[in-house]
Amino acid sequence: MHKRKTLFITGVLLLMSTLSGCKVNPQESIKQSEDIVELGTKYKVMEDYFYNPMVIDFRMGDPWLYYHDGYYYYTQSEGTRVRVTKSPYMTQLTSNPNDETRTKILFRQKSIDVVEIWAPEIFFFEGHWYIYFTATKDAKTEIEKDTGRRTYGMKSVTDDAFGEWETPVEIKLPMDYRSIDATFLDYDGRQYIIWSGWPNAENLNWRQNLYITELVTGNPLLAKSTADTERHIISVPHYEWENSSIFQNEGPSAIISPDGTPIIFYAGNFSGDDSYCVGYITLTGTDLTNFDHWTKNPEPLMATDMAYSEIIAPGHCSIVKSPDQTEWWIMYHSAKYSGAGWDRMARLQKMEWVNGKPHVEKITKIADPNPLPSGEAGGRQRLYEAEDAVLTEDCFVIDKEGYAAGDNAVSISENGSITFEIGVPANGPYVVGIRFSNRDSSLFNMNVTVNGNEMLVYAPRTQYDDSFTIAYFFTDLYIKREGLNTISINADPSIYIDCLILDLMNHK
């Protein structure tokens, strides 16, 4: 990691513009192609689109997005805790550790003496919130930890997800040799839990199947029976695309399709290499606990395909509707680059229904913007291109047409810096995103200074030399009597800066 002192730009760049003889109001809705030029760095308003990815945290995984009563609730695997972020916007899930109304830790592993928390899922049912997660007991060997992985659940005391919670309990499942990635399904007046498990206690080939059992009516934390006969297998890794590296089905996520049919999405193959993919099974009979009443789609919904798609190792998804409930979207994790293993990022993509089946378009260029989900407020994000910022002599504008938000990006050489000068409509916290490309897997951070306060921003290697990703963070910005807010970036020359995105959130 390279650490260099960030240069501070003390002068204020005064840029003025007129539109029909009047100063442009930054809050007015404009077309994205127009620039707004005021005091400071000029910007565009992102009216109706957003950029992936949503989250690039170090070794994140298993993104879970859930909609309830006007808000999206987001959580992911973080190892030692269950942390949830609440947002009115599907496309803005940045956590804020300084605001418990936005992001709150609901459970820490030490509270019930477990370790390695995986795949938390939060959902609302009959007036209470519930969370499923996988955990194990600490052990001397990794094999002991793996065989000890079990499903846990917790229930909120009230209907407030950020209120008080009861102590988590282990959910006793039938023939539970190992259970991970549990998910919940409420269908036709009955409730079910679905999980990925081992076929037997030894399981020397690490095979994982999907299983289901019915829950006690109205109680997502209690299986109706733990008798061996009540563990019902519903999916095995049958096709080559789900077993070429290892025979595994995991990460189930259950929904009811538009025509009222249960569909279970899952991840197939090995989660630690590029073979990971997303498949699904559909209930084509009437009995959810009968293997023969489920039909597996013969082709994956999403998979690594270097010829047609730039997404690598998509897996472990959740399905959610747009704010106006008219569109379906899939959130999934994918590898940050080929061979990245468990170093992943969370992405959002629209999912269509074609002849009653789910369909996700292949991503032919990972750098392309995405249309906003239907019903989500547009125009709240400003895009400041790096070449329009204040650049020191050690910065170089490079051509990235077709990949950058504009046509160019900026490379910062030794001791150089980029400074964005930004005015805001109100004092308070804002989300800042830095869109960058990193060609060096040994570099992990950018040095960022906001109004004189220095921080390190995680900036991992990106998928391709020409692909860009985004690092989001919360920071306080202010209306100043003199000057503007300054955000300065200093990074290794291997990191190209495309633009800065400012999300106004609820500031008017």
JOWO-V474225 format. One record per helix or strand of 2 or more residues. SS is the DSSP state (H for helix, E for strand). FROM is the first residue (numbers start at 1). TO is the last residue. If there is no record, write none. Layout:
ss=SS from=FROM to=TO
ss=SS from=FROM to=TO
This chain:
ss=E from=43 to=46
ss=E from=49 to=50
ss=E from=55 to=68
ss=E from=71 to=77
ss=E from=81 to=87
ss=E from=103 to=108
ss=H from=109 to=111
ss=E from=115 to=125
ss=E from=128 to=136
ss=H from=142 to=147
ss=E from=150 to=156
ss=E from=169 to=170
ss=E from=179 to=187
ss=E from=190 to=197
ss=E from=208 to=215
ss=H from=228 to=230
ss=E from=232 to=235
ss=H from=240 to=242
ss=E from=248 to=256
ss=E from=262 to=268
ss=E from=277 to=283
ss=H from=291 to=293
ss=E from=294 to=296
ss=E from=302 to=303
ss=E from=315 to=321
ss=E from=328 to=335
ss=E from=344 to=354
ss=E from=357 to=359
ss=E from=370 to=371
ss=E from=381 to=385
ss=H from=386 to=388
ss=E from=390 to=391
ss=E from=395 to=399
ss=E from=408 to=412
ss=E from=418 to=422
ss=E from=428 to=438
ss=E from=445 to=450
ss=E from=453 to=458
ss=E from=469 to=477
ss=E from=485 to=490
ss=E from=495 to=503
